Amino acid sequence: FIDEDVPYGAVPTEALAQVAGLPTVAHHSCIELFQLLLRRDLRRENSMLEEIELKRRSKGELFNLFVQGWSE
């Protein structure tokens, strides 16, 4: 479960919360712990986040994506 749930569950949740300005102490800590245990960068294993350019989007843009869907 770690190979899927961390990169494709916890990592996107953490990234979305960062855009929204919300803390994700538990998510962040779990991601860091599993990265140490597995000796892998689990954040980089999720290529979808780069494709949707999450870090450059505002809260408003993300909200519209959730409401209206992806149109690009």
MDAnalysis code that builds the backbone (N, CA, C; Angstrom):
import MDAnalysis as mda
import numpy as np

u = mda.Universe.empty(216, n_residues=72, atom_resindex=np.repeat(np.arange(72), 3), trajectory=True)
u.add_TopologyAttr("name", ["N", "CA", "C"] * 72)
u.add_TopologyAttr("resid", np.arange(1, 73))
u.add_TopologyAttr("resname", ["PHE", "ILE", "ASP", "GLU", "ASP", "VAL", "PRO", "TYR", "GLY", "ALA", "VAL", "PRO", "THR", "GLU", "ALA", "LEU", "ALA", "GLN", "VAL", "ALA", "GLY", "LEU", "PRO", "THR", "VAL", "ALA", "HIS", "HIS", "SER", "CYS", "ILE", "GLU", "LEU", "PHE", "GLN", "LEU", "LEU", "LEU", "ARG", "ARG", "ASP", "LEU", "ARG", "ARG", "GLU", "ASN", "SER", "MET", "LEU", "GLU", "GLU", "ILE", "GLU", "LEU", "LYS", "ARG", "ARG", "SER", "LYS", "GLY", "GLU", "LEU", "PHE", "ASN", "LEU", "PHE", "VAL", "GLN", "GLY", "TRP", "SER", "GLU"])
u.atoms.positions = np.array([
    [0.804, -1.205, 0.000],
    [0.000, 0.000, 0.000],
    [0.848, 1.272, 0.000],
    [2.008, 1.217, 0.585],
    [2.853, 2.405, 0.693],
    [3.236, 2.929, -0.686],
    [3.547, 2.021, -1.608],
    [3.973, 2.429, -2.950],
    [2.904, 3.222, -3.702],
    [1.646, 3.024, -3.368],
    [0.572, 3.761, -4.031],
    [0.003, 4.864, -3.144],
    [-0.278, 4.530, -1.893],
    [-0.976, 5.472, -1.015],
    [-0.155, 6.705, -0.665],
    [1.149, 6.559, -0.539],
    [1.958, 7.731, -0.193],
    [2.139, 8.647, -1.405],
    [2.685, 8.171, -2.533],
    [2.889, 9.085, -3.660],
    [1.584, 9.610, -4.283],
    [0.525, 8.791, -4.292],
    [-0.696, 9.178, -4.996],
    [-1.855, 9.512, -4.054],
    [-1.614, 9.510, -2.759],
    [-2.633, 9.882, -1.782],
    [-2.149, 10.975, -0.853],
    [-1.136, 10.662, -0.068],
    [-0.626, 11.624, 0.907],
    [0.097, 12.793, 0.250],
    [0.863, 12.530, -0.778],
    [1.637, 13.599, -1.438],
    [0.707, 14.622, -2.104],
    [-0.306, 14.216, -2.891],
    [-1.208, 15.218, -3.454],
    [-1.998, 15.972, -2.387],
    [-2.388, 15.282, -1.328],
    [-3.104, 15.948, -0.240],
    [-2.234, 17.027, 0.379],
    [-0.976, 16.698, 0.617],
    [-0.033, 17.668, 1.168],
    [0.141, 18.852, 0.208],
    [0.258, 18.577, -1.078],
    [0.469, 19.634, -2.070],
    [-0.751, 20.545, -2.179],
    [-1.948, 19.968, -2.186],
    [-3.168, 20.775, -2.239],
    [-3.309, 21.643, -0.994],
    [-2.983, 21.083, 0.148],
    [-3.061, 21.843, 1.399],
    [-2.078, 23.005, 1.398],
    [-0.904, 22.803, 0.815],
    [0.076, 23.891, 0.731],
    [-0.470, 25.049, -0.090],
    [-1.119, 24.743, -1.215],
    [-1.708, 25.791, -2.038],
    [-2.799, 26.522, -1.260],
    [-3.576, 25.776, -0.474],
    [-4.662, 26.365, 0.307],
    [-4.162, 27.053, 1.574],
    [-2.886, 26.879, 1.896],
    [-2.325, 27.487, 3.090],
    [-2.690, 26.764, 4.372],
    [-2.942, 25.467, 4.260],
    [-3.322, 24.661, 5.420],
    [-2.178, 23.753, 5.854],
    [-2.024, 23.543, 7.151],
    [-0.964, 22.639, 7.617],
    [-1.353, 21.174, 7.428],
    [-0.360, 20.356, 7.149],
    [-0.563, 18.901, 7.037],
    [0.560, 18.207, 7.795],
    [0.587, 18.441, 9.077],
    [1.679, 17.923, 9.901],
    [1.751, 16.401, 9.845],
    [0.625, 15.733, 9.963],
    [0.627, 14.265, 9.956],
    [1.025, 13.718, 8.591],
    [0.461, 14.275, 7.518],
    [0.816, 13.820, 6.174],
    [2.310, 14.020, 5.920],
    [2.781, 15.223, 6.228],
    [4.198, 15.537, 6.018],
    [5.094, 14.566, 6.787],
    [4.762, 14.332, 8.042],
    [5.579, 13.440, 8.876],
    [5.581, 12.015, 8.349],
    [4.418, 11.531, 7.920],
    [4.342, 10.162, 7.385],
    [5.132, 10.034, 6.090],
    [5.014, 11.021, 5.214],
    [5.768, 10.991, 3.963],
    [7.259, 10.949, 4.262],
    [7.704, 11.808, 5.146],
    [9.124, 11.841, 5.510],
    [9.576, 10.510, 6.108],
    [8.767, 9.945, 6.990],
    [9.115, 8.666, 7.619],
    [9.256, 7.558, 6.588],
    [8.284, 7.430, 5.697],
    [8.356, 6.377, 4.683],
    [9.510, 6.602, 3.707],
    [9.817, 7.852, 3.405],
    [10.967, 8.127, 2.540],
    [12.260, 7.663, 3.211],
    [12.375, 7.907, 4.504],
    [13.575, 7.453, 5.230],
    [13.654, 5.939, 5.270],
    [12.532, 5.295, 5.545],
    [12.516, 3.831, 5.633],
    [12.809, 3.171, 4.295],
    [12.247, 3.721, 3.219],
    [12.398, 3.120, 1.894],
    [13.599, 3.644, 1.118],
    [14.181, 4.742, 1.614],
    [15.315, 5.390, 0.932],
    [14.949, 5.772, -0.502],
    [13.737, 6.379, -0.624],
    [13.237, 6.835, -1.924],
    [12.573, 8.191, -1.752],
    [12.537, 8.966, -2.817],
    [11.847, 10.249, -2.808],
    [10.430, 10.018, -3.307],
    [9.517, 9.758, -2.404],
    [8.153, 9.418, -2.777],
    [7.404, 10.606, -3.380],
    [7.812, 11.820, -3.041],
    [7.178, 12.993, -3.640],
    [7.466, 13.062, -5.144],
    [8.638, 12.683, -5.562],
    [9.004, 12.732, -6.982],
    [8.403, 11.576, -7.782],
    [7.928, 10.550, -7.099],
    [7.367, 9.396, -7.797],
    [5.977, 9.671, -8.364],
    [5.363, 10.771, -7.960],
    [4.063, 11.131, -8.495],
    [4.258, 12.163, -9.600],
    [4.267, 11.711, -10.844],
    [4.487, 12.606, -11.981],
    [3.249, 13.425, -12.328],
    [2.092, 13.050, -11.798],
    [0.863, 13.781, -12.110],
    [0.915, 15.215, -11.596],
    [1.555, 15.441, -10.464],
    [1.591, 16.783, -9.892],
    [2.333, 17.755, -10.804],
    [3.379, 17.293, -11.454],
    [4.091, 18.141, -12.416],
    [3.220, 18.429, -13.628],
    [2.482, 17.436, -14.087],
    [1.646, 17.596, -15.277],
    [0.534, 18.612, -15.072],
    [-0.047, 18.682, -13.895],
    [-1.123, 19.646, -13.648],
    [-0.595, 20.970, -13.118],
    [0.708, 21.071, -12.992],
    [1.367, 22.306, -12.558],
    [0.721, 22.865, -11.288],
    [0.555, 22.020, -10.321],
    [-0.130, 22.384, -9.086],
    [0.519, 23.555, -8.367],
    [1.829, 23.593, -8.355],
    [2.527, 24.629, -7.592],
    [2.317, 26.032, -8.156],
    [1.950, 26.152, -9.421],
    [1.753, 27.480, -10.004],
    [0.293, 27.929, -9.940],
    [-0.583, 27.087, -9.467],
    [-2.013, 27.407, -9.442],
    [-2.414, 28.066, -8.122],
    [-3.411, 28.921, -8.214],
    [-3.943, 29.592, -7.026],
    [-5.072, 28.752, -6.425],
    [-5.513, 29.146, -5.239],
    [-6.655, 28.469, -4.623],
    [-7.885, 28.568, -5.520],
    [-8.093, 29.744, -6.120],
    [-9.245, 29.938, -6.993],
    [-9.206, 29.036, -8.215],
    [-8.037, 28.922, -8.824],
    [-7.893, 28.036, -9.989],
    [-8.180, 26.590, -9.616],
    [-7.657, 26.156, -8.478],
    [-7.898, 24.778, -8.041],
    [-9.371, 24.545, -7.761],
    [-10.011, 25.508, -7.118],
    [-11.442, 25.376, -6.850],
    [-12.214, 25.213, -8.150],
    [-11.895, 26.057, -9.151],
    [-12.573, 25.960, -10.443],
    [-12.326, 24.621, -11.122],
    [-11.123, 24.071, -10.986],
    [-10.841, 22.758, -11.555],
    [-11.707, 21.684, -10.923],
    [-11.904, 21.775, -9.608],
    [-12.723, 20.798, -8.912],
    [-14.204, 20.938, -9.288],
    [-14.656, 22.168, -9.484],
    [-16.062, 22.412, -9.789],
    [-16.365, 22.172, -11.274],
    [-15.535, 22.736, -12.155],
    [-15.814, 22.687, -13.591],
    [-15.133, 21.546, -14.324],
    [-14.087, 21.000, -13.743],
    [-13.346, 19.936, -14.404],
    [-12.167, 20.467, -15.188],
    [-11.378, 19.575, -15.680],
    [-10.151, 19.904, -16.418],
    [-10.498, 20.139, -17.870],
    [-10.033, 21.264, -18.453],
    [-10.393, 21.564, -19.835],
    [-9.184, 21.807, -20.732],
    [-7.990, 21.574, -20.251],
    [-6.785, 21.837, -21.063],
    [-6.395, 20.624, -21.858],
])
